[in-house]
Amino acid sequence: MPLVQITLARGRTPEQLAALGEKVTAAVSEAVGAPAGNVRVVVTECEPEHWFVGGESLAELRASGRR
């Protein structure tokens, strides 16, 4: 039973998250031959203030136009 864990900065729509889950499930099913019903996908959203790139928060990078 494959388990895929994905961490993203918060900000995607419910439709985008659903599409991500569907496409990751299909890709894993195809790649390892597991039935789609056995594939688990867990999406964890992180606040941009808690996501750091090079020591700066994603919120700061977005506000400055650098991300």
N, C-alpha and C positions, 0 to 999 in steps of 0.2 A: 504494500500500500504506500505509494510515493506521497511524500509530504513536501510541499514547496512553501517556504516562508519568504515573504516580500515585505520590505520596509520602505515606505515612501513618505516624503514630506506631505503633510495635509494640504489639500487643495483640489483634489480631483472630484469630479461629479460622481454621483452614484452610478450613472451609466458608464463612465470610464472605468470605474472599479469592477463593474459587472463584466465589461468587455475584457478586461485584464484577466479576471478569473476564468472566463470561458476560453480565451486564447492560450493561457498557460496550461490549462487542463488538456486542451487538444494537443499542444506541443509535447507535453510529457507523455501523454498516451501514445502518440506516434513514435516518440524517441525510444521509449523503453517497452512498448508493447503492453502496457497496463490498460485494463478497461477504464474508460473515462470515469465510471462510477466509483472506481477505487482511488482516484487521484484526489488529494486534499490540497487546497490552496488557502493559506492564511495571509491576509493582508493587514499589516499594522501601519497605522498612520502616526506620524510624529509631528509635533508642532514645529514650525520653522525656527522658533526661538530655541529649540532643543537639538537642532541639527547643525553640526559645525563642519565647516570646510576651511582648512588652513587656519583654524583658530577663530574664525568669524562665523556668527550664526547665519543660517540661510536667510532669516528675516532681514538681517543687516545687508546681506549681499543683494537681496531682491530690492530693498529700499534704495540702495545706491545704484541700481541698474546693472550690477555686475553679474546677475544670474537671472 
